Amino acid sequence: MPTDLEMEIVKLLYDEAEDVAWTYLPGAQHTDFYHRWADDPRIGGRMSLFFKTAQERRVWIKDGPMKEYARAIYGVGKYAPLVRNPGAAVSTLVHKALGPDWEPDLSTQEIKPLRVLARAGDEDMRFTWGPAKDLKHLVWAALRAQAAGDTTPWTLCVVTSFVKPLPVEEKKEHLRIGERCGLRIEHVVGA
């Protein structure tokens, strides 16, 4: 598919994803949208020269642009410029979660999950962030790094929204998980 057409289609996907608060939708609703988009003449119809079946279009949408959506919201990846209203920059998240003395070292940024090394003076902290539904991935990344010998402390930032605040009981559960695993968990409104 030509790049200009790909970007036009992804822009349509991302605009609609933002309109429905994609990050906070349950997986079953994601599936409904994948099918709808694959059949939509503005999206799937324009892809039909390159992906012959609705199933091929659905897989491309799901495993391509929509898999990248969470990263694109935070300015990461080739689709980042297509996000209409980007989420909080990592520096904002770091300041909200750790305090104003902390700064992210963007040269250390990694993905899957998104993470950076944050610094305050001589102190370092691994900082990873994502929505509540991805907490398990944040925890797993920290535990794997520690199991491999990483001694740098970790802060896991659960990014919430004014539109769909996280229930208090879920926040408490996150904190209990963090305590059990020896990880700092912070909840920040940022998207």
C-alpha positions in Angstrom: 0.0 0.0 0.0 1.4 3.4 -0.9 2.6 5.4 2.2 0.3 8.4 1.5 -2.8 6.1 1.4 -1.6 4.2 4.5 -1.2 7.5 6.4 -4.7 8.7 5.3 -6.3 5.5 6.5 -4.4 5.5 9.8 -5.5 9.1 10.4 -9.1 8.0 9.9 -8.6 5.1 12.3 -6.9 7.2 15.0 -9.5 10.0 14.8 -12.3 7.5 15.3 -10.4 5.7 18.0 -10.0 9.0 19.9 -13.7 9.8 19.4 -14.7 6.5 21.2 -11.9 6.6 23.9 -10.2 3.5 22.4 -7.7 3.0 25.2 -10.6 2.5 27.7 -12.8 0.2 25.6 -13.0 -3.5 26.4 -11.4 -5.9 24.0 -14.8 -7.1 22.6 -15.5 -3.6 21.4 -12.1 -3.4 19.8 -13.0 -6.5 17.8 -16.3 -4.9 16.7 -14.5 -1.9 15.4 -11.9 -4.0 13.5 -14.7 -5.7 11.6 -16.5 -2.4 11.0 -13.4 -0.6 9.8 -12.4 -3.6 7.5 -15.8 -3.2 5.8 -16.0 0.6 5.9 -15.6 2.0 2.3 -13.5 4.9 3.6 -11.0 2.5 5.2 -11.3 -1.1 4.2 -12.7 -0.1 0.8 -9.6 1.9 0.0 -7.4 -1.0 1.2 -9.1 -3.6 -0.9 -6.5 -3.3 -3.8 -3.8 -4.4 -1.4 -5.7 -6.7 1.1 -8.3 -8.7 -0.8 -10.4 -10.0 2.0 -12.1 -8.3 5.0 -10.1 -10.7 7.2 -6.8 -9.5 5.8 -7.8 -5.9 6.2 -8.9 -6.6 9.8 -5.6 -8.2 10.7 -3.6 -5.3 9.2 -5.7 -2.8 11.1 -5.4 -4.7 14.4 -1.7 -5.8 14.2 -0.5 -2.6 12.5 -1.9 0.8 13.3 -4.0 -0.1 16.3 -1.2 -2.0 17.9 0.8 1.1 17.6 -1.9 3.4 18.8 -0.9 3.5 22.5 2.7 4.3 21.6 1.6 6.9 19.0 -0.5 8.7 21.6 2.8 9.4 23.5 4.7 10.5 20.5 6.4 7.2 19.6 6.5 5.6 16.2 5.8 6.5 12.6 2.1 7.1 13.3 2.6 9.6 16.2 2.1 12.7 14.0 -1.4 11.3 13.1 -2.7 11.5 16.6 -5.2 14.4 16.8 -4.7 15.1 20.6 -1.5 13.5 21.9 -1.3 12.3 25.5 0.9 13.8 28.1 4.6 13.9 27.2 6.8 11.5 29.1 8.4 14.5 30.9 5.0 15.6 32.2 4.2 12.0 33.4 7.6 11.8 35.1 7.1 15.1 36.8 3.6 14.2 38.0 4.6 10.8 39.2 8.1 11.4 40.6 8.3 15.2 41.2 9.7 18.3 39.5 13.4 17.3 40.2 13.1 14.2 37.9 13.8 14.3 34.2 13.5 11.5 31.6 16.5 10.6 29.6 14.9 10.3 26.2 18.0 8.6 24.8 17.2 5.6 26.9 13.6 5.2 25.6 12.5 1.7 24.9 9.1 0.2 23.8 7.1 -2.8 24.8 6.4 -1.4 27.2 7.3 2.3 26.9 10.0 3.1 29.4 12.9 5.5 30.0 15.5 6.1 32.6 14.6 9.1 34.8 17.2 11.0 36.7 17.2 13.4 39.7 20.8 14.4 40.5 22.7 11.2 41.1 19.5 9.1 41.5 18.2 6.9 38.7 14.8 5.3 38.3 13.4 3.2 35.5 10.1 4.7 34.5 7.5 2.9 32.5 3.9 4.0 31.7 0.7 2.8 30.1 -3.0 2.5 30.7 -4.4 0.4 33.5 -5.2 -2.5 31.2 -1.4 -2.8 30.5 -0.3 -2.9 34.1 0.5 -6.6 33.8 3.0 -5.7 31.0 4.6 -3.0 33.1 5.0 -5.3 36.1 6.4 -8.1 33.9 9.0 -5.8 32.3 10.2 -4.7 35.7 10.3 -8.2 37.2 12.2 -9.6 34.2 14.7 -6.8 34.3 15.3 -7.3 38.0 15.6 -11.1 37.5 18.2 -10.4 34.9 20.2 -8.3 37.4 18.9 -4.8 37.0 19.2 -3.1 40.4 17.7 0.2 39.3 14.4 0.9 41.1 11.3 1.0 39.0 8.2 3.2 38.9 5.2 2.0 37.0 3.0 4.9 36.0 -0.6 3.9 35.3 -2.0 6.7 33.1 -5.7 7.5 33.6 -8.1 9.9 32.1 -10.4 12.7 33.2 -13.0 11.1 30.9 -12.8 7.6 32.4 -11.2 7.8 35.9 -10.0 4.6 37.5 -12.1 3.2 40.3 -10.6 3.6 43.8 -10.7 -0.1 44.4 -8.7 -0.8 41.2 -6.1 1.8 42.2 -5.8 0.1 45.6 -5.4 -3.3 44.0 -2.6 -1.9 41.8 -0.8 -0.5 44.9 -1.1 -3.9 46.6 0.4 -5.6 43.5 3.2 -3.1 43.5 3.9 -3.6 47.2 3.9 -7.4 46.7 6.4 -7.1 43.9 8.6 -4.4 45.4 7.6 -1.9 42.7 6.5 1.7 43.0 3.1 2.3 41.3 1.8 5.8 40.6 -1.5 6.8 39.1 -1.4 9.9 36.9 -4.1 11.7 34.9 -2.4 12.2 31.5 -4.7 11.3 28.7 
